[in-house]
Amino acid sequence: VQLQASGGGLVQPGGSLRLSCAASNTIFRINTMGWYRQAPGKQRELVADMSTGGNTNYADSVKGRFTISRDNAKNTVYLQMNSLKPEDTAVYYCNALRWNRGTPIQYWGQGTQVTVSS
């Protein structure tokens, strides 16, 4: 497994969860790491990502509630999710991107379920 995600689960609205994703040392020179999610019947969407240099992107729907962070030495990315809402319910996928001679190469984790429900 090249990307191992963990931390999903069931939480009540307003609660918090922290997702973690570790990339194996078989993936070299990762540029961007991040999280996507896919709810039933919907397309996969970017939640947040972070470059090696620390630049971040967030979906508008999670700004101010989710925080992405990264430990480059450990090739690990985290997603702190606060003030969770039922609409955050989805399978969350870890993603890593590197470039090989101008060609983007993406890696995906196995997905972890996040359910926000009372």
mmCIF file of the C-alpha atoms, coordinates in Angstrom:
data_MODEL
# 
_entry.id   MODEL 
# 
loop_
_atom_site.group_PDB 
_atom_site.id 
_atom_site.type_symbol 
_atom_site.label_atom_id 
_atom_site.label_alt_id 
_atom_site.label_comp_id 
_atom_site.label_asym_id 
_atom_site.label_entity_id 
_atom_site.label_seq_id 
_atom_site.pdbx_PDB_ins_code 
_atom_site.Cartn_x 
_atom_site.Cartn_y 
_atom_site.Cartn_z 
_atom_site.occupancy 
_atom_site.B_iso_or_equiv 
_atom_site.pdbx_formal_charge 
_atom_site.auth_seq_id 
_atom_site.auth_comp_id 
_atom_site.auth_asym_id 
_atom_site.auth_atom_id 
_atom_site.pdbx_PDB_model_num 
ATOM 1   C CA . VAL A 1 1   ? 0.000   0.000  0.000   1.00 0.00 ? 1   VAL A CA 1 
ATOM 2   C CA . GLN A 1 2   ? 1.562   3.264  -1.052  1.00 0.00 ? 2   GLN A CA 1 
ATOM 3   C CA . LEU A 1 3   ? -0.827  5.626  0.716   1.00 0.00 ? 3   LEU A CA 1 
ATOM 4   C CA . GLN A 1 4   ? -2.272  4.526  4.042   1.00 0.00 ? 4   GLN A CA 1 
ATOM 5   C CA . ALA A 1 5   ? -5.117  6.622  5.396   1.00 0.00 ? 5   ALA A CA 1 
ATOM 6   C CA . SER A 1 6   ? -6.706  6.439  8.817   1.00 0.00 ? 6   SER A CA 1 
ATOM 7   C CA . GLY A 1 7   ? -8.897  8.399  11.187  1.00 0.00 ? 7   GLY A CA 1 
ATOM 8   C CA . GLY A 1 8   ? -12.371 8.233  9.735   1.00 0.00 ? 8   GLY A CA 1 
ATOM 9   C CA . GLY A 1 9   ? -15.442 7.348  11.726  1.00 0.00 ? 9   GLY A CA 1 
ATOM 10  C CA . LEU A 1 10  ? -18.833 8.419  12.996  1.00 0.00 ? 10  LEU A CA 1 
ATOM 11  C CA . VAL A 1 11  ? -19.180 11.793 14.671  1.00 0.00 ? 11  VAL A CA 1 
ATOM 12  C CA . GLN A 1 12  ? -22.058 14.016 15.682  1.00 0.00 ? 12  GLN A CA 1 
ATOM 13  C CA . PRO A 1 13  ? -22.664 17.354 13.967  1.00 0.00 ? 13  PRO A CA 1 
ATOM 14  C CA . GLY A 1 14  ? -20.340 19.955 15.399  1.00 0.00 ? 14  GLY A CA 1 
ATOM 15  C CA . GLY A 1 15  ? -17.756 17.359 16.294  1.00 0.00 ? 15  GLY A CA 1 
ATOM 16  C CA . SER A 1 16  ? -14.188 16.884 15.106  1.00 0.00 ? 16  SER A CA 1 
ATOM 17  C CA . LEU A 1 17  ? -12.100 14.229 13.426  1.00 0.00 ? 17  LEU A CA 1 
ATOM 18  C CA . ARG A 1 18  ? -8.493  14.067 12.327  1.00 0.00 ? 18  ARG A CA 1 
ATOM 19  C CA . LEU A 1 19  ? -7.453  12.135 9.251   1.00 0.00 ? 19  LEU A CA 1 
ATOM 20  C CA . SER A 1 20  ? -3.906  10.984 8.635   1.00 0.00 ? 20  SER A CA 1 
ATOM 21  C CA . CYS A 1 21  ? -2.251  9.648  5.516   1.00 0.00 ? 21  CYS A CA 1 
ATOM 22  C CA . ALA A 1 22  ? 1.250   8.287  5.268   1.00 0.00 ? 22  ALA A CA 1 
ATOM 23  C CA . ALA A 1 23  ? 2.986   7.730  1.956   1.00 0.00 ? 23  ALA A CA 1 
ATOM 24  C CA . SER A 1 24  ? 5.353   4.819  1.691   1.00 0.00 ? 24  SER A CA 1 
ATOM 25  C CA . ASN A 1 25  ? 9.006   5.483  1.030   1.00 0.00 ? 25  ASN A CA 1 
ATOM 26  C CA . THR A 1 26  ? 8.577   3.964  -2.431  1.00 0.00 ? 26  THR A CA 1 
ATOM 27  C CA . ILE A 1 27  ? 7.099   7.263  -3.601  1.00 0.00 ? 27  ILE A CA 1 
ATOM 28  C CA . PHE A 1 28  ? 9.845   9.792  -4.217  1.00 0.00 ? 28  PHE A CA 1 
ATOM 29  C CA . ARG A 1 29  ? 9.770   13.539 -4.591  1.00 0.00 ? 29  ARG A CA 1 
ATOM 30  C CA . ILE A 1 30  ? 6.142   14.100 -3.700  1.00 0.00 ? 30  ILE A CA 1 
ATOM 31  C CA . ASN A 1 31  ? 5.021   17.616 -4.566  1.00 0.00 ? 31  ASN A CA 1 
ATOM 32  C CA . THR A 1 32  ? 1.443   17.928 -3.378  1.00 0.00 ? 32  THR A CA 1 
ATOM 33  C CA . MET A 1 33  ? -0.460  15.884 -0.834  1.00 0.00 ? 33  MET A CA 1 
ATOM 34  C CA . GLY A 1 34  ? -4.094  16.327 -0.059  1.00 0.00 ? 34  GLY A CA 1 
ATOM 35  C CA . TRP A 1 35  ? -7.565  15.011 0.498   1.00 0.00 ? 35  TRP A CA 1 
ATOM 36  C CA . TYR A 1 36  ? -10.517 14.466 -1.777  1.00 0.00 ? 36  TYR A CA 1 
ATOM 37  C CA . ARG A 1 37  ? -13.952 13.220 -0.884  1.00 0.00 ? 37  ARG A CA 1 
ATOM 38  C CA . GLN A 1 38  ? -16.814 11.519 -2.617  1.00 0.00 ? 38  GLN A CA 1 
ATOM 39  C CA . ALA A 1 39  ? -20.346 11.448 -1.307  1.00 0.00 ? 39  ALA A CA 1 
ATOM 40  C CA . PRO A 1 40  ? -22.915 8.947  -2.622  1.00 0.00 ? 40  PRO A CA 1 
ATOM 41  C CA . GLY A 1 41  ? -24.145 9.983  -6.054  1.00 0.00 ? 41  GLY A CA 1 
ATOM 42  C CA . LYS A 1 42  ? -21.640 12.819 -6.333  1.00 0.00 ? 42  LYS A CA 1 
ATOM 43  C CA . GLN A 1 43  ? -18.330 13.333 -8.054  1.00 0.00 ? 43  GLN A CA 1 
ATOM 44  C CA . ARG A 1 44  ? -15.073 13.220 -6.187  1.00 0.00 ? 44  ARG A CA 1 
ATOM 45  C CA . GLU A 1 45  ? -14.043 16.709 -5.123  1.00 0.00 ? 45  GLU A CA 1 
ATOM 46  C CA . LEU A 1 46  ? -10.965 18.342 -3.693  1.00 0.00 ? 46  LEU A CA 1 
ATOM 47  C CA . VAL A 1 47  ? -11.209 19.070 0.019   1.00 0.00 ? 47  VAL A CA 1 
ATOM 48  C CA . ALA A 1 48  ? -7.742  20.481 0.635   1.00 0.00 ? 48  ALA A CA 1 
ATOM 49  C CA . ASP A 1 49  ? -4.197  20.051 -0.547  1.00 0.00 ? 49  ASP A CA 1 
ATOM 50  C CA . MET A 1 50  ? -0.771  21.310 0.375   1.00 0.00 ? 50  MET A CA 1 
ATOM 51  C CA . SER A 1 51  ? 2.433   21.610 -1.588  1.00 0.00 ? 51  SER A CA 1 
ATOM 52  C CA . THR A 1 52  ? 5.860   20.779 -0.258  1.00 0.00 ? 52  THR A CA 1 
ATOM 53  C CA . GLY A 1 53  ? 6.444   24.497 0.088   1.00 0.00 ? 53  GLY A CA 1 
ATOM 54  C CA . GLY A 1 54  ? 3.357   24.955 2.240   1.00 0.00 ? 54  GLY A CA 1 
ATOM 55  C CA . ASN A 1 55  ? 0.897   26.437 -0.249  1.00 0.00 ? 55  ASN A CA 1 
ATOM 56  C CA . THR A 1 56  ? -2.638  25.295 0.464   1.00 0.00 ? 56  THR A CA 1 
ATOM 57  C CA . ASN A 1 57  ? -5.942  25.043 -1.348  1.00 0.00 ? 57  ASN A CA 1 
ATOM 58  C CA . TYR A 1 58  ? -9.294  24.502 0.325   1.00 0.00 ? 58  TYR A CA 1 
ATOM 59  C CA . ALA A 1 59  ? -12.761 23.876 -0.990  1.00 0.00 ? 59  ALA A CA 1 
ATOM 60  C CA . ASP A 1 60  ? -14.987 26.833 -0.163  1.00 0.00 ? 60  ASP A CA 1 
ATOM 61  C CA . SER A 1 61  ? -17.295 24.562 1.788   1.00 0.00 ? 61  SER A CA 1 
ATOM 62  C CA . VAL A 1 62  ? -14.594 23.662 4.324   1.00 0.00 ? 62  VAL A CA 1 
ATOM 63  C CA . LYS A 1 63  ? -12.706 26.939 4.693   1.00 0.00 ? 63  LYS A CA 1 
ATOM 64  C CA . GLY A 1 64  ? -12.491 27.996 8.311   1.00 0.00 ? 64  GLY A CA 1 
ATOM 65  C CA . ARG A 1 65  ? -13.428 24.520 9.541   1.00 0.00 ? 65  ARG A CA 1 
ATOM 66  C CA . PHE A 1 66  ? -10.778 22.185 8.132   1.00 0.00 ? 66  PHE A CA 1 
ATOM 67  C CA . THR A 1 67  ? -7.025  22.544 8.384   1.00 0.00 ? 67  THR A CA 1 
ATOM 68  C CA . ILE A 1 68  ? -4.501  20.609 6.355   1.00 0.00 ? 68  ILE A CA 1 
ATOM 69  C CA . SER A 1 69  ? -0.981  20.089 7.587   1.00 0.00 ? 69  SER A CA 1 
ATOM 70  C CA . ARG A 1 70  ? 1.971   18.072 6.480   1.00 0.00 ? 70  ARG A CA 1 
ATOM 71  C CA . ASP A 1 71  ? 5.138   16.497 7.798   1.00 0.00 ? 71  ASP A CA 1 
ATOM 72  C CA . ASN A 1 72  ? 7.425   16.366 4.769   1.00 0.00 ? 72  ASN A CA 1 
ATOM 73  C CA . ALA A 1 73  ? 10.065  14.346 6.582   1.00 0.00 ? 73  ALA A CA 1 
ATOM 74  C CA . LYS A 1 74  ? 7.518   11.620 7.233   1.00 0.00 ? 74  LYS A CA 1 
ATOM 75  C CA . ASN A 1 75  ? 5.632   12.003 3.935   1.00 0.00 ? 75  ASN A CA 1 
ATOM 76  C CA . THR A 1 76  ? 2.484   12.352 5.996   1.00 0.00 ? 76  THR A CA 1 
ATOM 77  C CA . VAL A 1 77  ? -0.481  14.638 5.553   1.00 0.00 ? 77  VAL A CA 1 
ATOM 78  C CA . TYR A 1 78  ? -3.182  15.411 8.103   1.00 0.00 ? 78  TYR A CA 1 
ATOM 79  C CA . LEU A 1 79  ? -6.647  16.867 7.881   1.00 0.00 ? 79  LEU A CA 1 
ATOM 80  C CA . GLN A 1 80  ? -8.118  18.352 11.042  1.00 0.00 ? 80  GLN A CA 1 
ATOM 81  C CA . MET A 1 81  ? -11.863 18.617 10.587  1.00 0.00 ? 81  MET A CA 1 
ATOM 82  C CA . ASN A 1 82  ? -13.811 20.751 13.047  1.00 0.00 ? 82  ASN A CA 1 
ATOM 83  C CA . SER A 1 83  ? -17.433 21.851 13.192  1.00 0.00 ? 83  SER A CA 1 
ATOM 84  C CA . LEU A 1 84  ? -18.413 18.899 11.070  1.00 0.00 ? 84  LEU A CA 1 
ATOM 85  C CA . LYS A 1 85  ? -21.720 18.980 9.249   1.00 0.00 ? 85  LYS A CA 1 
ATOM 86  C CA . PRO A 1 86  ? -23.875 16.179 7.855   1.00 0.00 ? 86  PRO A CA 1 
ATOM 87  C CA . GLU A 1 87  ? -22.939 17.334 4.363   1.00 0.00 ? 87  GLU A CA 1 
ATOM 88  C CA . ASP A 1 88  ? -19.324 16.462 5.134   1.00 0.00 ? 88  ASP A CA 1 
ATOM 89  C CA . THR A 1 89  ? -20.322 12.809 5.112   1.00 0.00 ? 89  THR A CA 1 
ATOM 90  C CA . ALA A 1 90  ? -18.309 11.061 2.411   1.00 0.00 ? 90  ALA A CA 1 
ATOM 91  C CA . VAL A 1 91  ? -15.472 8.700  1.713   1.00 0.00 ? 91  VAL A CA 1 
ATOM 92  C CA . TYR A 1 92  ? -12.269 10.674 2.057   1.00 0.00 ? 92  TYR A CA 1 
ATOM 93  C CA . TYR A 1 93  ? -9.334  9.790  -0.157  1.00 0.00 ? 93  TYR A CA 1 
ATOM 94  C CA . CYS A 1 94  ? -5.737  10.709 0.364   1.00 0.00 ? 94  CYS A CA 1 
ATOM 95  C CA . ASN A 1 95  ? -3.856  11.864 -2.709  1.00 0.00 ? 95  ASN A CA 1 
ATOM 96  C CA . ALA A 1 96  ? -0.210  12.413 -3.559  1.00 0.00 ? 96  ALA A CA 1 
ATOM 97  C CA . LEU A 1 97  ? 1.153   14.045 -6.678  1.00 0.00 ? 97  LEU A CA 1 
ATOM 98  C CA . ARG A 1 98  ? 4.656   14.048 -8.073  1.00 0.00 ? 98  ARG A CA 1 
ATOM 99  C CA . TRP A 1 99  ? 6.111   15.068 -11.385 1.00 0.00 ? 99  TRP A CA 1 
ATOM 100 C CA . ASN A 1 100 ? 8.239   12.894 -13.600 1.00 0.00 ? 100 ASN A CA 1 
ATOM 101 C CA . ARG A 1 101 ? 9.795   14.781 -16.513 1.00 0.00 ? 101 ARG A CA 1 
ATOM 102 C CA . GLY A 1 102 ? 6.793   17.055 -16.844 1.00 0.00 ? 102 GLY A CA 1 
ATOM 103 C CA . THR A 1 103 ? 4.241   14.275 -16.422 1.00 0.00 ? 103 THR A CA 1 
ATOM 104 C CA . PRO A 1 104 ? 2.018   14.316 -13.317 1.00 0.00 ? 104 PRO A CA 1 
ATOM 105 C CA . ILE A 1 105 ? 1.773   11.035 -11.461 1.00 0.00 ? 105 ILE A CA 1 
ATOM 106 C CA . GLN A 1 106 ? -0.978  10.625 -8.896  1.00 0.00 ? 106 GLN A CA 1 
ATOM 107 C CA . TYR A 1 107 ? -1.381  8.132  -6.096  1.00 0.00 ? 107 TYR A CA 1 
ATOM 108 C CA . TRP A 1 108 ? -4.572  7.395  -4.178  1.00 0.00 ? 108 TRP A CA 1 
ATOM 109 C CA . GLY A 1 109 ? -5.218  5.929  -0.774  1.00 0.00 ? 109 GLY A CA 1 
ATOM 110 C CA . GLN A 1 110 ? -7.893  3.354  -0.106  1.00 0.00 ? 110 GLN A CA 1 
ATOM 111 C CA . GLY A 1 111 ? -10.445 5.807  1.283   1.00 0.00 ? 111 GLY A CA 1 
ATOM 112 C CA . THR A 1 112 ? -11.749 6.270  4.786   1.00 0.00 ? 112 THR A CA 1 
ATOM 113 C CA . GLN A 1 113 ? -15.413 6.787  5.650   1.00 0.00 ? 113 GLN A CA 1 
ATOM 114 C CA . VAL A 1 114 ? -16.466 9.912  7.514   1.00 0.00 ? 114 VAL A CA 1 
ATOM 115 C CA . THR A 1 115 ? -20.071 9.968  8.702   1.00 0.00 ? 115 THR A CA 1 
ATOM 116 C CA . VAL A 1 116 ? -21.552 13.002 10.416  1.00 0.00 ? 116 VAL A CA 1 
ATOM 117 C CA . SER A 1 117 ? -24.860 12.150 11.990  1.00 0.00 ? 117 SER A CA 1 
ATOM 118 C CA . SER A 1 118 ? -26.768 12.503 15.207  1.00 0.00 ? 118 SER A CA 1 
# 
